[in-house]
Amino acid sequence: MRQTNRLQVKFYLAEKPKAAVQFRQVKPPANSRTIHIQRNALLDHISDAVIFTDMDLRINYVNKMTEQVFGIRLKEVTGSLFREVINYEYINDSPEQALQILQQTGSWQGKVVFTRKDNKQFYLLSTITFARNENKKPVGLIATLKDITTEELTNAAARKNKLAQQKAINQLMIKTQENERNELGRELHDNINQILAAVKLQLEYSLENYTEEKSTIERCKGNIEEVIKEIRNLSHRLVLPRFAETTLLAELQKTIDNILQQQPVYLDLHGLNEALIPDNIKETLYRIIQEQLTNIIRHAKAKKAIIKIYNTAARVFLYIEDDGIGFNPNQSRKGVGITNILNRVETYNGKATITAAPGKGCRIDVAIPLK
């Protein structure tokens, strides 16, 4: 602070940022230089940057932390305009809004970002208040700037990571939906459409030779029954059961019955108390089992698969094991099927462990909290 002002500074400690340093016009005491030295020493031990200006926003004083953060020196900037020395960008409010709030309330606080000449960037929590004389008339400004760079960079990294995760989840959802649609389209084209086309041709011929083609009509009836069954299987795979109206045991048994010809599956539900499991957890278990059975049928070449579910009042446990060709789980982590299972478990704060090796089958252990 310039000595020509002959101002004595009194400090008042308060929790609120509005508590300002007050200026009072007094006669300089004999030990005025000692008071200034003590004041400066006190400000130099504050961990925040502190800047004093007059009402024209010309710098009177900066403490050591200000010099360190902004890369300036007090003797070089005294008397300079604040904006010529320190020009930071406002993150939330505009400069005009900050000035308006300051004039209306006597203080302003907000986040700013400052880029030094060496391109080092600082995020600061800025608090600006009026310095007033004994008549409460503004005689200057006090800016206190707290370094929040570490906090802001951490938050920015967390936001970026969260956004990346959300994008990955969205991409996975889209890919999964496309895979399901493609699979459904192939099922309809390869199975149901061909059966219906064959039935149509047979019926057309039979109508022309009705008396001789009674057996053909009977075959058509059987084909139509097969189509109905195929549609029922597709619907069962795509639509979640209403567990408010049915049980996990019943739905799993239906699923297993439909694939027994393709894949032998053994179901062990000893220790399962469905009454303790919420419906949304049942849906998750059901989808995980569906997903893994599909993986086993398509890729494992297993002779058998075992599914076991049991629970306590606190957790439900599921494991699915097959004796197939196995795989390297580190290489298959990004596969849609495995990723879907892990994402479903993580959604409910559960834990999934995959144990697999080439030639040694695969086992998935799942534990999901019920509360």
C-alpha positions, 0 to 999 in steps of 0.5 A: 500500500502506498505510504502517501495515503497515510492509512492504517489497516485494521483486520477483522476476522469473520467466517463470511466473505463480506467481512472487509478490511476497514480503512480509517483516516488517522494521523500516522503514529511514530511507529507507522513503519513497524505497523506496516511491516507487521501487516505485510508479514501477516498477509504474507502468511495467508495461504490465499492471494490478497490484493488491495486497490484504490477506487480507480482499481490501481493496485496498492498492495499484493501479498507473497502468495499473489506474487507466487500465483500470478508471477508478479512483484509488488514493486513492479505493479504498485500503481498499475491498473488491476486489469492490466496486471491480472486479467482472468476469465470468469467461469460463471458470471460475466465481468458486468454481472460480477460488478453489478452484484458487487455494487448491489451487495458490497461483495462478489464471489465466484470462480475464475481462471487465470493463465500466467505468462508461462502458460500455467493455469490457475483456477481461483475462488475469487472474493471481492469486497469494498474497503471502507473508511470509518464513515463506511464510504468505499475507499478501495477494493480487496480481492482474496483469491483461493487456489482451487486448481487441484479441486477443479482439475479433479472435478473436470477429470471426474466429469470427463470420465463420467461422460466417457463412461456414459458414451461407452454405455450408450454405444454398448446399448445401441450395439446390443439393440442392433445385435438383438434386432439383427438376430431377430431378423435372421431368426424370422428370415431363416426359420419362420419365413421359410416355414411359412413360405413352404406352407403357402406353396403346399396349401396352394398345391393341396387346394388344387388337388384336395382329395389327393393331398389330405396328408399335405394339409396335415403337414402344413398344420404341423408346420404352422404349429412349429411356427407358433412355437418358434414365435413363442420362443422368440417372444420369451427371449425378448420380453421380460417375465412379470415376476409379480405374477410368476416366479424365477423358478418357473421362468428359468425352467421354461428357458431351459426346457426350450434349449435342452435339445441344443444344450443340456443344463442342470438347474440347482435352486437349493437355498433360494428364497425368492420372497427375499429377492426384489423383482428388479433383481430377479430380472437382472438374474434372469437376463444374466442367465439368458445372456450366458446360456446364449454364449454357451450355446454359440461358443462353448461347445459344452457337454453340460452347463450348471446354474446355481442360485441361492441367497441370504437376507443380505445377498443373492448368489449366482454361478453358471459353469460349463465344461466347454472350450473356454477362453481367455477372459482378458481378451474377451472382456470387451465382448458384448455378452460378457460386458452386458453381464458385468454392466448389469451386475455393476448397476446394482453394486454387485460383483461378478468374477469370471474364471476361464481358460482355454480348454477348461470351460468357464465359470461366472460367479455373481453376488448382488446385495439385496438392500 
